[in-house]
């Protein structure tokens, strides 16, 4: 089976957290993303849940949000998110990082029921804007 044309490729995005990880999906064609779910598992259980999502959605790549201080400086959660990104590489897909400052605040301002999944959707839409 040949890969989908670039405009039709789907992506999964993650808003990593130590207690919750939001997940969203989207395609380059629509340049939009929709919240999917929030994973509450940790460690290997989280990776198994992600494996199921990858099998279901068949993404061309994965996108993770990197939290930073307002001035752009990195902090402990930035390092943890990068580690999570390295763990995602086990699935054999490209992993892209996006600056995700304020995505949770923005998701809350929209009144999202699942703030983490909505933040992941905002991360993916930012990725599409930065990587047309």
VMD Tcl script that draws the C-alpha trace (Angstrom):
set ca {
  {0.00 0.00 0.00}
  {1.46 3.36 -0.97}
  {1.51 6.24 1.51}
  {-1.25 8.85 1.38}
  {-0.52 12.05 -0.54}
  {0.99 14.68 1.78}
  {-2.21 16.77 1.83}
  {-4.22 13.78 3.05}
  {-1.82 12.56 5.72}
  {-3.25 12.28 9.19}
  {-1.45 13.19 12.41}
  {-1.90 12.53 16.10}
  {-0.95 15.23 18.57}
  {-0.29 15.03 22.29}
  {-0.53 17.55 25.12}
  {1.74 15.72 27.56}
  {1.17 15.92 31.28}
  {2.33 13.88 34.24}
  {-1.28 13.00 35.17}
  {-3.13 13.45 31.88}
  {-2.13 13.44 28.21}
  {-4.54 14.98 25.73}
  {-4.78 13.46 22.25}
  {-6.09 14.98 19.01}
  {-6.14 14.00 15.35}
  {-6.16 16.00 12.16}
  {-5.07 16.14 8.53}
  {-3.04 18.56 6.47}
  {-5.90 18.73 3.97}
  {-8.29 20.39 6.41}
  {-5.53 22.15 8.39}
  {-7.67 21.47 11.44}
  {-7.71 19.06 14.34}
  {-10.32 17.55 16.59}
  {-9.91 16.49 20.21}
  {-10.01 12.71 20.65}
  {-9.43 11.72 24.24}
  {-7.35 12.24 27.34}
  {-5.18 9.39 28.55}
  {-4.87 9.01 32.31}
  {-2.56 6.00 32.24}
  {1.10 6.36 33.10}
  {4.27 4.67 31.87}
  {3.89 1.55 29.76}
  {0.08 1.55 30.06}
  {0.06 4.99 28.40}
  {2.30 3.71 25.61}
  {-0.04 0.75 25.04}
  {-3.02 3.12 24.81}
  {-1.08 5.24 22.30}
  {-0.23 2.12 20.29}
  {-3.97 1.38 19.98}
  {-4.65 4.95 18.83}
  {-1.87 4.71 16.25}
  {-3.26 1.43 14.97}
  {-6.74 2.94 14.72}
  {-5.83 6.31 13.16}
  {-2.76 5.28 11.08}
  {-1.02 8.68 11.36}
  {1.88 9.70 9.14}
  {3.53 11.46 12.10}
  {3.12 12.43 15.74}
  {3.22 15.93 17.20}
  {3.93 16.83 20.82}
  {3.62 20.14 22.59}
  {6.63 21.48 24.44}
  {5.66 23.66 27.40}
  {7.84 26.68 28.09}
  {7.93 29.68 30.37}
  {6.30 32.84 28.96}
  {9.76 34.15 27.99}
  {10.46 30.95 26.01}
  {12.81 29.43 28.57}
  {12.61 25.71 29.18}
  {11.64 24.18 32.52}
  {11.18 20.73 34.06}
  {8.02 19.94 32.09}
  {9.80 20.84 28.85}
  {12.35 18.14 29.62}
  {9.64 15.63 30.55}
  {7.76 16.36 27.32}
  {10.96 15.84 25.31}
  {11.49 12.50 27.07}
  {7.91 11.55 26.16}
  {8.69 12.48 22.55}
  {11.72 10.19 22.58}
  {9.51 7.38 23.92}
  {7.07 7.93 21.04}
  {9.84 7.18 18.55}
  {9.40 3.48 19.37}
  {6.40 3.53 17.00}
  {8.65 4.25 14.01}
  {6.92 7.50 13.06}
  {8.37 10.99 12.78}
  {7.86 12.98 15.99}
  {7.56 16.77 15.71}
  {7.77 19.24 18.59}
  {5.67 22.43 18.83}
  {5.90 25.27 21.33}
  {2.66 24.92 23.27}
  {2.62 27.94 25.55}
  {-0.91 28.84 26.63}
  {-2.75 26.06 24.75}
  {-4.46 24.83 27.94}
  {-5.48 28.39 28.82}
  {-6.83 28.86 25.30}
  {-8.72 25.54 25.48}
  {-10.27 26.62 28.79}
  {-11.30 29.96 27.27}
  {-13.24 28.04 24.60}
  {-15.12 26.23 27.35}
  {-13.75 22.85 26.29}
  {-15.13 19.92 28.25}
  {-11.86 18.04 27.77}
  {-9.21 20.75 28.12}
  {-6.28 18.38 27.57}
  {-7.62 16.92 24.31}
  {-8.58 20.41 23.09}
  {-5.08 21.66 23.92}
  {-3.70 18.78 21.81}
  {-5.94 19.92 18.93}
  {-4.60 23.47 19.26}
  {-1.03 22.10 19.25}
  {-1.73 20.20 16.03}
  {-3.33 23.22 14.35}
  {-0.26 25.28 15.31}
  {1.93 22.59 13.75}
  {-0.07 22.85 10.50}
  {0.32 26.64 10.47}
  {4.08 26.39 11.02}
  {4.60 23.51 8.56}
  {2.34 24.07 5.53}
}
mol new
graphics top color blue
foreach p $ca { graphics top sphere $p radius 0.5 }
foreach p [lrange $ca 0 end-1] q [lrange $ca 1 end] { graphics top cylinder $p $q radius 0.2 }
display resetview
